[in-house]
Structures are given as C-alpha cells and as structure tokens.
Amino acid sequence: MNKTRLLTLFAVAGAIAATTGCVGSRIAASQKLAEQAEPFSARPEQHERRILVVGDSTGVGTGAARPEDSVAGRISSDHPTWLIDNRAANGAKFEDVVGQLEVVQKRYDLVLVLAGGNDVIRLTSADKLRRDISRAVQLAQGHAPVVVLMPSGNVGHAPFFFPPVSWLMSDRSKALHVTMQQVASESGARYVRLLEPPETDPFALEPKTMNAEDGLHPSSKGYAQWYSELVKQGGLVFAPAQ
C-alpha cells in the first residue's frame, strides 16, 4: 500500500472515530437493512425479454421498503413479461461483480450493472477499479448485446458520512463516474449518470425521504428516482434485432 493511500485510510479512520456513536448506530441500521433485503427476480411463464442484474446492495434493493420498490422491482412492474435474474449481493465491489458474471451461462437481452459505491467507500485504487470495471463489462458483453452501467450517485451526499469523510467520498464518487463514463465510451456500454451537484441532487435536497434509515442506502423514493433516470437516459432500450 502506498503512502498516500495509507494516510487516507488513517484520515478516514480518525474521522469515523470522532463520531463513533452516530456512525455505530447507522452501521447497525445498515446491517439490519442488508439482512432484511432480498434481491428482486421475476420469472413470468412467457417472457419477451431476459434481463440480468448484477452488482451490490443497490442492485439488491437494500433500503427499499419492499423488493418491488427496488430498481429491478420497478422494471418488472412496468414490464411484467420480462424475465429478471438478479445476482446482486450486499457488500459487492466491482471485483465481486466480475465473480457474479463469471458463473453466468445464459444469454440475455440486457445486463444492468448497479455497483461502484463499495469501491468508493472501501478505497479501491483507481487502477484496480478501472481494471475491474473493464473486466466486468467484457464479461457482461459476452452475455448480452446491451450492457448498462449505473453507479451510485454522490456517496458524499449520504447523511451516513460527516466532514471530512463526506468530502473524500464526494471526490471519490466523482472519480468513479469519470472512470465509468470512460470505460463505457471505450467499450460501447451504456452509462447512466446519477451524479449531481448538491444544489440539484435530490438525495442532498431531501435526505430524510430519499435515503433509508441508515442514511446510506436509497429509500423506496430514492430507488424511484434512480429508476426514473434509468428510463429517461435510455438504459432500457434494447439493441435492434440482427
């Protein structure tokens, strides 16, 4: 581990230690939400499309009041004839998304990747993150003609974090989105931008309603916002038939 990264880890640890009580309660709330969450999948008897969801807790829908309120659940609500397989897992980083995709043996019409937040929080290095994202996209494109990258918005806007950690999380979130956009452009994958400045970010403007009780994951209303952006930015448009 290089010196800069080590100093960053110490800074994060020190800031968290200074707010141990509040952070501790939120960590407990986050763990509880993760234990209660179930990834939404759908298997209609007759299906028109096949969707694969991979990623972290945001792919699972952790923080939503019910699985149907997650991004995957909202896709199914609007498109009840679409089959949805969901391999997302709480705590997954992009290296874990690679693992989720390596065991896939089916073909799909679209792969939706909801990940990146844990790499921001757990300080994945920039070089490793780029390699992991690129590998995940490569694997996903082997299973579907359309791959959609949908990373979390600005993690620093989550009430879970306090300055100066929130500032670090904001910087890392911006770096994540730059990398994600570059990889998408280079590979032909789609990129859904959820990153916004605090003056226009609904999660910063309405923190109590857009975030779940742990102050980290989206609430049902937060996932509704994400789903709206997924649709608005063309994330669910399929490739033309060959």
Beta strands, then each sheet from edge to edge (+ up, - down):
strand 1: 49-55
strand 2: 82-86
strand 3: 110-114
strand 4: 146-149
strand 5: 190-191
sheet 1: 2+ 1+ 3+ 4+ 5+
end
